[in-house]
């Protein structure tokens, strides 16, 4: 008898207060203090840089010579012109940080989502959940304490990820910086101090929308749509190497292949890059329609599935060069369409449902046998909800992708975020975060071809009926199963 | 200067060529930087056409070509100095007085002098390029009595002296900031991309550094400017033009154009030198791929196992370890050569040589950490290790298990009883146990262990003894477990402090003198003048951060050894056909665990900061300051890499109970 206790968590949206503070909001609450122009200029320079200084000078025309205020006003106007021109080249630069994260996040409707990021530990059963109130909670089935991580700089968490080959390190992509928490797994403390967090920041590299650890645990890459640099961090030394490629105007999404040989880096423009991690060179992949929205790698790192904004298909790229041998043979010349997810109407007892359309994110289970696709749906139409479609996949001898089923939540809820458990013994376990703040786990029991061949871990569990669109949510708090 | 290294094939065939290539590139980059300098120095926004045409005519003139040739010579000499002074192990001054000793070292004095002269030459080139009032040293003038004479052009003097000053500052700051330290990047990039990535930083650094240097120079010139001026007047028989303002006054120095030109010249000077340095660093640290084995006997000394274990300059060892770390990670075909057996005989010579060397490196570091910890624990503060060198504790000898002795290789009779064979290495000349005057050139590992690590002595009976539970039972304590071959076994009692030989390292008389004075002062604790003593103590007390840095100065090699070992062990799970790795697995695991314990203990010391300091963006390569954090992370990852790969199979590996327990923590992801 095998019983799994994967706790179903519930974070009601109402119980979480989002922070509505901005940098300058507290300023108005205090009385205006008479400072000399020098002091104010210095403060403005410190707070807001050159534009702040110029603004300050231009605004205090009574105290400065006329030529100075006029010239600083001119320079300010010129700077604004330049930045608006730059913004017209790359429209995403005009967004605010929050909007930018919401736009480029893998989470559907990130801004009003109670659970903003989720990450399974790559080796154990613990996971981290980033919530709307900018706190992160860590749940471990073997421990009664659930530490809550809070930090002054931990705002607008866009992504979290555990460091591979490490028990404690958790990287957090925040609005202004990267945080790497070191949460001692044996500690009983429920509020680790902010001294446990390393702060990694680089001028101009904010907001961070995506992070990825190398599977060997040695590097962390981070991306910001505002910065054309992709940062490769040596976390222990807190040093970074910027890898700059100007085209695209930023980097939005990163995904490191499981074998560590490639990194997918998409940009806000219709262009994405695939970096080779040995010498850090990249291939450019221009898309026709929109930017690359999401992507995922097959377990052996040889195949990349990705989706493009504005299209309803999944593309595949195959990388044949074996890692380690520097070969001049470039990858494929063009991506192949492997699945078409155009809208289809299904007749259900509750009425017709239209499924399909644009894709928010992709997730491939660590054995390469199930592919989950989060479809955006249409928020205006009631019969076109966001939904997770699941496909059976096989990578060898040829790539196959077969429809398998759908995962649906309680009535009125929609999936926002999903991730596969990295080492579920008996198949695949998909964790889904719903719009009502619930986190549930959807198991897929199957006899893995790879498992049967290797014969590790004793007798494999009996195969169960494949997948049920029936909602597991209405069941008990624990998903349990007996064999 | 070259005599010691001349013998090494690697220096001759690789490093020298790399240095030459870097200088060649620096020379090729000179014309564009001169052009940019000319354009910026003659900038006049009001007459753009005249400005451009002047620049073009100047760049094609004979003066420009002559100064280009001069600058080429300067770059050549700077490149040579880079090659001569570079080091892969930074010399970290543990106290202020040690830093002073470094600054006053004759070798450093030569370098400063050369940099001063080079600075003057570059400044002269700048002066003739800028032209105008800076063009010549003397000019005809009429004195008050109406007679024509040659007068001194103070503008050129101030520029030339600025060059000398900036050059001197560059050389002094180079010592303080370990500018000659060459670090290896963890992120591999092609040379061009790396250069392109660092170029903005070089421009920024040279501009900022020039700004500070010029500011300091102006202060110096304001107070002492008359000294060189009168001296030049006297020697060259020039007159001072009394009708002009002298420049060492406030009014004279507040000349905006003069300040601008000083700053631009300083920036140009530093830029050319930094570019040369940057190119040198990029070229020297490029990955060199050593063959793992060769079928030709004349190439055997160039193969990875031989290179790793041989006596050699540190750069060769570092590049070999770097190559090992990369091959273990990326190259299955080269890994299979490592796991292969020798053709007649069937011995895994390659793997043995490589693993022994890596393990001895780790044991060396463990030993160093234990010794440091013990000194700190006994004294309450980190005294320089050298002061307590003579108290070789006999207690440690008594605790030696007899088993370790009887298998030891013959040694000089005095040392044969000491269990800490690693200390032999440090007494042979490990620079790091001598933080006072760390040696730049001596190889950092001992011949004593290398003899053991050589493939000839690598016979399987050794492994048999190591693995037998007999020995394991004899060493239940964490510090006394045999790490690999018995020679590496560590003492269980407070370790004797290594006997350093300051005289054997850099024969700096001054440093020697300072060292002696320091010891005298430290011994005369009953001195009746406490205030004075405190003052002196402030000078000679070791800075805690620095002593920790010095302890880990060469840790990049240990990081690679850990990475190489763990990746090889991980790959051996599926690739090792003959099971050669299995025999060494217990010793690899236990030496990693022992090191882990030592590192943990080190980070619990009150002095050791637990977080890396923020590095400022400058040309100074401060990566040596964070090496210990990188080591800590790498060590943990390396152990996890092995435990994740082998999983429950590790329970079958024979190890002491303590290590088993520790390993279980890793298997449960609780570390």
Interface residues (C-beta under 8 A of the other chain):
Chain A: X121 X123 X124 X165 X166 X167 X168 X185 X186 X198 X216 X217 X218 X219 X232 X234 X235 X236 X237 X238 X239 X241 X242 X243 X244 X278 X279 X280 X281 X322 X323 X324 X325
Chain B: X185 X186 X187 X188 X189 X190 X193 X197 X329 X330 X331 X332 X333 X611 X612 X614 X615 X623 X626 X627 X629 X630 X632 X633 X634 X636 X637 X640 X641 X644 X669 X670 X671
